[in-house]
Amino acid sequence: MNGNGQMKKSKIFIGVLLCLCLCACTKKADKDRDKKKGYEFKYKSGYYTSEINDNNDAIYVIYSHDGIGNDMEWGGDDMEIIPNKYAIDNDVQQRVWDTSLDENNKPLGFIKNITELDKFNVDIYDIRTGEKLKTIDVKSIFDNDDNIKPDRPYTALTLEYDGKPYIKVRSEKTSEDIENGYKDKLKSVFINIEDETYFEDWARDVSDRQSKGEKIAVVNKRDIFNEILLKQNSLYSYITVSSFSNWEGFMDVYIYDIGRIPKESKRLYGLFPHLRENLDKLIAKGERAKVTFMLPDSISDKELADMFFENDEDISFDGVIVDGIHSVDGLPHKINNFDDFKKYIEPEDMERSRYNPIPDNR
């Protein structure tokens, strides 16, 4: 081999070494950022099973506490569901620190959170069959891309973007973002559930490009049930009712004590034939569980009561009053039936659902 060939090889070798050193220094600098007040964030959704009705307009997902440590947050909501398609199960362990330095170890002038991931897996389930389809390793995505970093203790959330199913996770703003006035703007990494391609963008910008939630004036079902009727019947601690879902055409009901779900309810079990069997299995094992119901947003208050309270015997209108805070005229009013709620409660402007369910074309 001639001298020129050896010199070229030497230059290439030195160049590779320099690149490796620079990468190592960058990663070390990030690990050496000034850290204070560290704490751990642990979360596991605990997906157990799910069911969709025949009309594809009603869903439930059960989350079980079995195998989840007492130091972990758990349970899911409609932002861990993509109607007609998927349910996700977050499994997250993060360490969160306060720092006064940016990603280049330069003073920020304020304190911010930085996040280190010990684990961030998102299991994807077929919401119709309950089959586990895959695991998305979110930690690996962050580890293998020097342009993105995780931010804040949080989980993956579902969304529909451009007709496709995605999850989004928070990402750290750079010093340039902060200099440009985006200190308080939420940044996220958006991961396509099906092909695992991803992009980083401002969360609000993505939401606004996708759809602008329409605001309409309605009497909030949460006010009717949780703030008034259930609270005054001492039943509010195990159920939460919401007027809308994050998904078009749905409203949400969250149950925190499955033992309180009626054992006989023609409306509920007519909608979900396998629900009672699934609940009984968990109850027989003494397992804690939560249920997220996504129901048609056209459902009436009376239909909801028929569904979740045993023959309406658990709830009573005796002594039920709409107080001045919630009433249309600032005065208290006696309530005798569900129609009275619409008559006396002040409607509020509420943003309707942002995301469209993704059709199941099977």
The 8 nearest C-alpha neighbors of each residue, nearest first, counted from 0:
[[1, 4, 2, 5, 3, 6, 8, 7],
 [0, 2, 4, 3, 5, 6, 7, 8],
 [1, 3, 5, 4, 6, 0, 7, 8],
 [4, 2, 6, 5, 1, 7, 0, 8],
 [5, 3, 7, 6, 2, 1, 8, 0],
 [4, 6, 8, 2, 3, 7, 9, 1],
 [5, 7, 9, 3, 4, 8, 2, 10],
 [8, 6, 10, 4, 9, 5, 3, 11],
 [9, 7, 11, 5, 6, 10, 12, 4],
 [8, 10, 6, 12, 7, 11, 13, 5],
 [11, 9, 13, 7, 12, 8, 14, 6],
 [10, 12, 14, 8, 9, 13, 15, 7],
 [13, 11, 9, 15, 14, 10, 8, 16],
 [12, 14, 16, 10, 15, 11, 9, 17],
 [15, 13, 11, 17, 12, 16, 10, 18],
 [16, 14, 18, 12, 17, 13, 19, 11],
 [15, 17, 13, 19, 14, 18, 20, 12],
 [18, 16, 20, 14, 15, 19, 21, 13],
 [19, 17, 15, 21, 20, 16, 22, 14],
 [20, 18, 16, 22, 17, 21, 23, 15],
 [19, 21, 17, 23, 18, 22, 24, 16],
 [20, 22, 24, 18, 23, 19, 17, 25],
 [23, 21, 25, 19, 24, 20, 18, 26],
 [22, 24, 20, 26, 21, 25, 27, 19],
 [25, 23, 27, 21, 22, 26, 28, 20],
 [24, 26, 22, 28, 23, 27, 21, 29],
 [25, 27, 29, 23, 28, 24, 22, 30],
 [28, 26, 24, 30, 29, 25, 23, 31],
 [29, 27, 31, 25, 26, 30, 24, 32],
 [28, 30, 26, 27, 31, 32, 102, 25],
 [31, 29, 27, 28, 32, 26, 33, 25],
 [30, 32, 28, 29, 27, 33, 34, 104],
 [33, 31, 29, 30, 104, 34, 28, 100],
 [32, 34, 98, 31, 100, 99, 35, 104],
 [35, 33, 98, 96, 97, 32, 36, 37],
 [34, 36, 97, 37, 96, 98, 33, 99],
 [37, 35, 96, 97, 38, 34, 95, 98],
 [36, 38, 96, 95, 35, 94, 97, 39],
 [37, 39, 95, 94, 36, 96, 40, 93],
 [40, 38, 94, 93, 95, 41, 37, 92],
 [39, 41, 93, 92, 152, 94, 42, 38],
 [42, 40, 92, 71, 91, 72, 93, 39],
 [41, 43, 72, 91, 71, 73, 90, 44],
 [44, 42, 90, 73, 89, 45, 91, 72],
 [43, 45, 74, 73, 88, 89, 75, 46],
 [44, 46, 62, 63, 43, 74, 64, 47],
 [47, 45, 62, 88, 44, 48, 61, 63],
 [48, 46, 62, 61, 63, 45, 49, 60],
 [47, 49, 61, 129, 60, 46, 50, 62],
 [50, 48, 60, 59, 126, 61, 129, 127],
 [49, 51, 59, 58, 127, 126, 52, 60],
 [52, 50, 58, 57, 55, 127, 53, 59],
 [51, 53, 55, 54, 57, 270, 271, 58],
 [52, 54, 55, 51, 56, 270, 57, 271],
 [53, 55, 56, 52, 57, 51, 270, 58],
 [56, 54, 52, 53, 57, 51, 83, 58],
 [55, 57, 54, 295, 294, 52, 58, 51],
 [58, 56, 294, 52, 293, 51, 55, 295],
 [59, 57, 51, 293, 50, 292, 294, 52],
 [58, 60, 292, 291, 49, 50, 293, 61],
 [59, 61, 49, 291, 290, 48, 62, 292],
 [62, 60, 290, 47, 48, 289, 49, 46],
 [63, 61, 46, 45, 47, 289, 288, 74],
 [62, 64, 288, 45, 65, 47, 287, 46],
 [65, 63, 67, 287, 288, 45, 66, 286],
 [64, 66, 63, 67, 286, 287, 45, 288],
 [67, 65, 64, 68, 45, 63, 69, 43],
 [68, 66, 64, 65, 69, 71, 43, 45],
 [69, 67, 70, 71, 66, 64, 72, 65],
 [68, 70, 71, 67, 72, 64, 73, 66],
 [69, 71, 68, 72, 41, 67, 42, 40],
 [72, 70, 41, 42, 69, 68, 73, 67],
 [71, 73, 42, 41, 43, 70, 74, 69],
 [74, 72, 44, 43, 42, 71, 45, 75],
 [75, 73, 44, 62, 45, 289, 43, 76],
 [76, 74, 44, 79, 62, 73, 77, 291],
 [75, 77, 78, 79, 291, 74, 80, 253],
 [76, 78, 80, 79, 245, 244, 75, 291],
 [79, 77, 157, 156, 76, 80, 245, 158],
 [78, 80, 77, 87, 157, 156, 76, 86],
 [81, 79, 86, 77, 78, 85, 82, 157],
 [80, 82, 85, 84, 86, 83, 157, 356],
 [83, 81, 356, 84, 80, 85, 357, 58],
 [82, 84, 359, 358, 81, 357, 55, 126],
 [85, 83, 82, 81, 126, 125, 359, 357],
 [86, 84, 126, 125, 81, 124, 80, 87],
 [85, 87, 80, 124, 126, 79, 123, 81],
 [88, 86, 123, 79, 122, 124, 80, 121],
 [89, 87, 122, 44, 121, 46, 45, 90],
 [88, 90, 121, 44, 43, 91, 120, 87],
 [91, 89, 43, 120, 119, 42, 121, 88],
 [92, 90, 119, 42, 118, 41, 89, 43],
 [93, 91, 41, 118, 117, 40, 116, 119],
 [94, 92, 116, 40, 117, 115, 39, 95],
 [95, 93, 39, 115, 38, 114, 40, 116],
 [94, 96, 114, 38, 37, 113, 39, 93],
 [97, 95, 37, 113, 112, 34, 35, 36],
 [96, 98, 112, 35, 111, 34, 36, 110],
 [99, 97, 34, 33, 110, 111, 100, 35],
 [98, 100, 110, 107, 109, 106, 111, 33],
 [101, 99, 106, 104, 105, 107, 98, 33],
 [100, 102, 104, 103, 105, 107, 174, 106],
 [101, 103, 104, 29, 100, 173, 174, 105],
 [104, 102, 101, 105, 28, 29, 100, 174],
 [105, 103, 100, 101, 102, 32, 106, 28],
 [104, 106, 100, 101, 103, 107, 102, 99],
 [107, 105, 100, 108, 99, 101, 104, 109],
 [108, 106, 100, 109, 99, 101, 105, 110],
 [107, 109, 106, 99, 110, 100, 105, 101],
 [108, 110, 107, 99, 111, 106, 98, 100],
 [109, 111, 99, 98, 97, 112, 108, 107],
 [112, 110, 97, 98, 99, 109, 113, 96],
 [113, 111, 97, 96, 151, 98, 95, 114],
 [114, 112, 96, 150, 95, 97, 151, 111],
 [113, 115, 95, 150, 94, 151, 149, 96],
 [116, 114, 94, 93, 95, 117, 113, 149],
 [117, 115, 93, 118, 138, 92, 94, 114],
 [116, 118, 92, 93, 115, 119, 94, 138],
 [119, 117, 92, 91, 116, 138, 120, 93],
 [120, 118, 91, 138, 137, 90, 136, 92],
 [121, 119, 136, 90, 135, 137, 89, 118],
 [120, 122, 89, 135, 134, 88, 90, 87],
 [121, 123, 134, 88, 87, 133, 135, 120],
 [122, 124, 87, 133, 132, 131, 134, 86],
 [125, 123, 131, 86, 132, 85, 130, 126],
 [124, 126, 85, 129, 130, 127, 128, 84],
 [125, 127, 85, 86, 129, 84, 49, 124],
 [126, 128, 125, 50, 129, 51, 49, 83],
 [129, 127, 130, 125, 126, 49, 50, 124],
 [130, 128, 125, 126, 48, 124, 127, 49],
 [131, 129, 125, 128, 124, 132, 126, 127],
 [130, 132, 124, 123, 133, 125, 129, 122],
 [131, 133, 124, 123, 130, 125, 134, 122],
 [134, 132, 123, 122, 131, 135, 124, 121],
 [135, 133, 122, 121, 123, 136, 120, 132],
 [134, 136, 121, 120, 137, 122, 133, 195],
 [137, 135, 120, 139, 138, 134, 119, 121],
 [138, 136, 140, 119, 139, 120, 135, 141],
 [139, 137, 119, 141, 140, 136, 142, 118],
 [138, 140, 142, 137, 141, 136, 143, 119],
 [141, 139, 137, 138, 143, 142, 144, 136],
 [140, 142, 138, 139, 144, 143, 148, 147],
 [143, 141, 139, 140, 144, 138, 145, 148],
 [144, 142, 140, 141, 139, 145, 138, 146],
 [143, 145, 146, 141, 142, 147, 140, 148],
 [146, 144, 147, 143, 142, 141, 148, 26],
 [145, 147, 144, 148, 141, 143, 199, 173],
 [148, 146, 145, 144, 141, 170, 149, 171],
 [147, 149, 171, 170, 141, 150, 146, 145],
 [150, 148, 170, 171, 114, 169, 141, 147],
 [149, 151, 171, 170, 114, 169, 113, 148],
 [152, 150, 114, 153, 112, 113, 95, 169],
 [153, 151, 40, 93, 95, 150, 114, 154],
 [152, 154, 151, 155, 169, 168, 150, 40],
 [155, 153, 156, 168, 89, 91, 152, 42],
 [154, 156, 168, 167, 166, 89, 157, 153],
 [157, 155, 166, 78, 167, 79, 154, 168],
 [158, 156, 166, 78, 79, 165, 80, 167],
 [159, 157, 165, 166, 164, 160, 354, 156],
 [158, 160, 164, 163, 354, 165, 162, 355],
 [161, 159, 163, 162, 209, 158, 164, 165],
 [160, 162, 163, 159, 209, 164, 208, 165],
 [163, 161, 160, 159, 357, 164, 355, 356],
 [162, 164, 160, 159, 161, 165, 357, 191],
 [165, 163, 159, 192, 191, 158, 160, 162],
 [166, 164, 191, 192, 158, 190, 157, 159],
 [165, 167, 157, 156, 190, 155, 189, 158],
 [168, 166, 189, 156, 155, 188, 187, 190],
 [169, 167, 155, 187, 188, 154, 170, 189],
 [168, 170, 187, 150, 186, 149, 188, 167],
 [171, 169, 149, 150, 187, 186, 148, 188],
 [170, 172, 150, 148, 149, 173, 186, 169],
 [171, 173, 176, 186, 170, 174, 177, 182],
 [172, 174, 176, 175, 171, 177, 102, 101],
 [173, 175, 177, 176, 101, 178, 172, 102],
 [176, 174, 178, 173, 177, 179, 172, 181],
 [177, 175, 173, 179, 181, 174, 178, 172],
 [176, 178, 182, 181, 174, 180, 179, 175],
 [177, 179, 175, 180, 176, 174, 181, 182],
 [180, 178, 176, 177, 181, 175, 182, 174],
 [179, 181, 177, 178, 182, 176, 183, 184],
 [182, 180, 177, 184, 176, 183, 179, 178],
 [181, 183, 177, 180, 184, 176, 172, 178],
 [182, 184, 181, 185, 180, 177, 172, 186],
 [185, 183, 181, 182, 186, 201, 203, 202],
 [186, 184, 202, 201, 183, 187, 203, 169],
 [185, 187, 201, 170, 202, 200, 169, 184],
 [188, 186, 169, 170, 168, 199, 202, 200],
 [187, 189, 199, 168, 167, 198, 170, 169],
 [188, 190, 167, 197, 198, 166, 199, 187],
 [191, 189, 197, 166, 165, 195, 196, 192],
 [190, 192, 165, 195, 196, 193, 194, 197],
 [193, 191, 165, 195, 164, 194, 190, 166],
 [192, 194, 191, 195, 164, 165, 196, 163],
 [193, 195, 196, 191, 192, 190, 197, 165],
 [196, 194, 191, 192, 190, 193, 197, 135],
 [195, 197, 191, 194, 190, 198, 192, 193],
 [198, 196, 190, 189, 191, 195, 188, 199],
 [197, 199, 189, 188, 200, 190, 196, 187],
 [200, 198, 188, 187, 189, 197, 201, 186],
 [201, 199, 187, 186, 202, 188, 198, 205],
 [200, 202, 186, 204, 203, 185, 187, 205],
 [203, 201, 205, 186, 204, 187, 185, 200],
 [204, 202, 206, 205, 201, 207, 185, 184],
 [205, 203, 207, 201, 206, 202, 208, 200],
 [204, 206, 208, 202, 203, 207, 209, 201],
 [205, 207, 203, 209, 204, 208, 210, 202],
 [208, 206, 204, 210, 209, 211, 205, 203],
 [209, 207, 205, 206, 210, 204, 211, 203],
 [208, 210, 206, 207, 205, 160, 161, 211],
 [211, 209, 207, 208, 353, 212, 206, 354],
 [210, 212, 207, 213, 353, 209, 206, 208],
 [211, 213, 353, 351, 350, 352, 210, 214],
 [214, 212, 351, 350, 211, 215, 352, 349],
 [215, 213, 350, 349, 348, 351, 212, 216],
 [214, 216, 348, 349, 217, 213, 350, 351],
 [215, 217, 348, 347, 346, 349, 214, 218],
 [218, 216, 346, 347, 219, 215, 348, 349],
 [217, 219, 346, 347, 220, 341, 344, 345],
 [218, 220, 222, 221, 242, 217, 223, 346],
 [221, 219, 242, 223, 222, 241, 224, 240],
 [220, 222, 241, 240, 225, 219, 224, 223],
 [223, 221, 226, 219, 220, 224, 225, 227],
 [224, 222, 220, 221, 227, 228, 226, 225],
 [223, 225, 228, 229, 221, 222, 227, 226],
 [226, 224, 221, 229, 235, 227, 222, 230],
 [225, 227, 222, 224, 230, 223, 221, 228],
 [228, 226, 230, 223, 224, 225, 231, 229],
 [227, 229, 224, 231, 230, 223, 232, 225],
 [230, 228, 235, 234, 232, 224, 225, 231],
 [229, 231, 235, 233, 232, 227, 228, 225],
 [230, 232, 228, 229, 233, 227, 319, 234],
 [231, 233, 229, 230, 234, 314, 228, 315],
 [234, 232, 230, 231, 235, 229, 236, 228],
 [235, 233, 229, 232, 236, 230, 237, 238],
 [234, 236, 229, 230, 225, 237, 233, 238],
 [235, 237, 234, 238, 233, 255, 239, 230],
 [236, 238, 255, 256, 235, 254, 234, 239],
 [239, 237, 254, 253, 235, 236, 255, 240],
 [238, 240, 253, 252, 225, 241, 254, 237],
 [239, 241, 252, 221, 251, 220, 253, 224],
 [242, 240, 221, 251, 243, 220, 250, 252],
 [243, 241, 220, 250, 219, 221, 240, 251],
 [244, 242, 250, 241, 249, 251, 296, 351],
 [243, 245, 250, 246, 249, 251, 352, 77],
 [244, 246, 352, 353, 354, 247, 243, 77],
 [247, 245, 354, 352, 244, 355, 249, 353],
 [246, 248, 352, 355, 249, 354, 353, 356],
 [247, 249, 296, 295, 246, 250, 352, 56],
 [250, 248, 296, 295, 294, 244, 247, 293],
 [249, 251, 243, 244, 296, 294, 242, 293],
 [252, 250, 293, 241, 244, 292, 240, 294],
 [251, 253, 240, 292, 239, 291, 241, 293],
 [254, 252, 291, 239, 238, 290, 292, 255],
 [253, 255, 238, 290, 289, 237, 256, 291],
 [254, 256, 289, 237, 238, 257, 253, 290],
 [257, 255, 258, 237, 259, 254, 289, 288],
 [256, 258, 259, 260, 255, 288, 289, 254],
 [257, 259, 256, 260, 282, 261, 278, 262],
 [258, 260, 257, 256, 261, 237, 254, 262],
 [259, 261, 257, 258, 307, 262, 308, 256],
 [262, 260, 263, 309, 264, 308, 259, 307],
 [261, 263, 260, 264, 275, 309, 259, 258],
 [264, 262, 261, 265, 309, 268, 267, 310],
 [263, 265, 267, 266, 268, 306, 261, 262],
 [266, 264, 269, 268, 267, 263, 306, 270],
 [265, 267, 269, 264, 306, 268, 270, 305],
 [268, 266, 306, 270, 264, 269, 265, 271],
 [269, 267, 271, 272, 270, 265, 266, 264],
 [268, 270, 266, 265, 267, 271, 272, 264],
 [269, 271, 268, 267, 52, 266, 272, 57],
 [270, 272, 268, 274, 269, 273, 52, 267],
 [271, 273, 268, 274, 269, 270, 275, 267],
 [274, 272, 276, 271, 275, 277, 268, 50],
 [273, 275, 277, 276, 271, 272, 278, 268],
 [276, 274, 278, 277, 273, 279, 268, 262],
 [275, 277, 279, 278, 274, 273, 280, 272],
 [276, 278, 274, 280, 275, 279, 273, 281],
 [279, 277, 275, 281, 280, 276, 274, 282],
 [278, 280, 282, 276, 281, 277, 283, 275],
 [281, 279, 283, 277, 278, 282, 276, 284],
 [280, 282, 284, 278, 286, 279, 283, 285],
 [281, 283, 285, 279, 284, 280, 286, 278],
 [284, 282, 280, 281, 285, 279, 286, 278],
 [285, 283, 281, 282, 286, 280, 279, 287],
 [284, 286, 282, 283, 281, 287, 280, 288],
 [287, 285, 281, 284, 282, 65, 288, 64],
 [288, 286, 64, 63, 285, 289, 65, 281],
 [287, 289, 63, 62, 64, 286, 257, 61],
 [288, 290, 255, 62, 254, 61, 74, 256],
 [291, 289, 61, 254, 60, 253, 62, 292],
 [290, 292, 253, 60, 59, 76, 252, 61],
 [291, 293, 59, 252, 251, 58, 294, 253],
 [292, 294, 251, 58, 57, 250, 249, 59],
 [293, 295, 57, 249, 250, 292, 296, 251],
 [296, 294, 249, 297, 298, 248, 56, 250],
 [295, 297, 249, 250, 298, 248, 294, 243],
 [296, 298, 295, 299, 248, 249, 250, 294],
 [299, 297, 296, 295, 302, 300, 303, 294],
 [300, 298, 302, 301, 303, 297, 296, 304],
 [299, 301, 303, 302, 304, 337, 298, 220],
 [302, 300, 304, 299, 303, 305, 337, 298],
 [301, 303, 305, 299, 304, 300, 306, 298],
 [304, 302, 306, 300, 301, 305, 307, 299],
 [303, 305, 301, 306, 302, 307, 308, 300],
 [306, 304, 302, 303, 308, 307, 311, 301],
 [305, 307, 303, 267, 304, 266, 264, 308],
 [306, 308, 304, 305, 261, 260, 303, 309],
 [309, 307, 311, 304, 305, 313, 310, 306],
 [308, 310, 311, 261, 312, 313, 307, 264],
 [309, 311, 312, 308, 305, 313, 264, 304],
 [312, 310, 308, 309, 313, 314, 305, 304],
 [313, 311, 310, 314, 309, 308, 315, 305],
 [314, 312, 311, 308, 309, 315, 310, 232],
 [315, 313, 312, 311, 232, 316, 308, 229],
 [314, 316, 317, 313, 232, 312, 311, 319],
 [317, 315, 319, 335, 318, 334, 336, 314],
 [318, 316, 315, 319, 335, 334, 320, 333],
 [317, 319, 316, 320, 333, 334, 231, 315],
 [320, 318, 316, 334, 317, 333, 231, 228],
 [321, 319, 333, 332, 334, 322, 318, 331],
 [320, 322, 332, 331, 326, 325, 333, 323],
 [323, 321, 331, 324, 325, 320, 326, 330],
 [322, 324, 329, 330, 331, 326, 325, 321],
 [325, 323, 322, 326, 329, 330, 321, 331],
 [324, 326, 323, 344, 322, 345, 321, 327],
 [327, 325, 344, 323, 329, 345, 343, 328],
 [326, 328, 345, 344, 343, 329, 325, 346],
 [329, 327, 330, 326, 323, 345, 343, 331],
 [328, 330, 323, 326, 327, 324, 331, 325],
 [329, 331, 323, 328, 326, 332, 322, 327],
 [332, 330, 322, 323, 321, 320, 326, 329],
 [331, 333, 321, 320, 334, 330, 322, 343],
 [334, 332, 320, 319, 321, 335, 331, 318],
 [335, 333, 320, 319, 339, 336, 332, 316],
 [334, 336, 316, 339, 333, 337, 317, 319],
 [337, 335, 338, 339, 334, 316, 340, 301],
 [336, 338, 339, 340, 301, 300, 335, 341],
 [339, 337, 340, 336, 341, 342, 335, 334],
 [340, 338, 342, 337, 341, 336, 334, 343],
 [339, 341, 342, 338, 343, 337, 344, 223],
 [342, 340, 339, 338, 343, 344, 218, 337],
 [341, 343, 339, 340, 344, 338, 327, 345],
 [342, 344, 326, 340, 327, 341, 339, 345],
 [345, 343, 326, 327, 340, 325, 341, 342],
 [344, 346, 327, 326, 325, 347, 343, 218],
 [347, 345, 218, 217, 216, 344, 348, 219],
 [348, 346, 216, 217, 349, 218, 345, 219],
 [347, 349, 216, 215, 214, 217, 350, 346],
 [350, 348, 214, 215, 347, 216, 351, 217],
 [351, 349, 214, 213, 212, 215, 352, 348],
 [350, 352, 213, 212, 214, 349, 353, 243],
 [351, 353, 245, 247, 246, 244, 354, 212],
 [352, 354, 212, 245, 246, 210, 351, 247],
 [353, 355, 246, 159, 247, 352, 245, 158],
 [354, 356, 247, 246, 357, 159, 353, 162],
 [357, 355, 82, 358, 246, 354, 81, 247],
 [356, 358, 355, 359, 83, 162, 82, 84],
 [359, 357, 360, 356, 83, 84, 82, 361],
 [360, 358, 361, 83, 84, 357, 82, 55],
 [361, 359, 358, 357, 83, 84, 55, 356],
 [360, 359, 358, 84, 83, 127, 125, 357]]
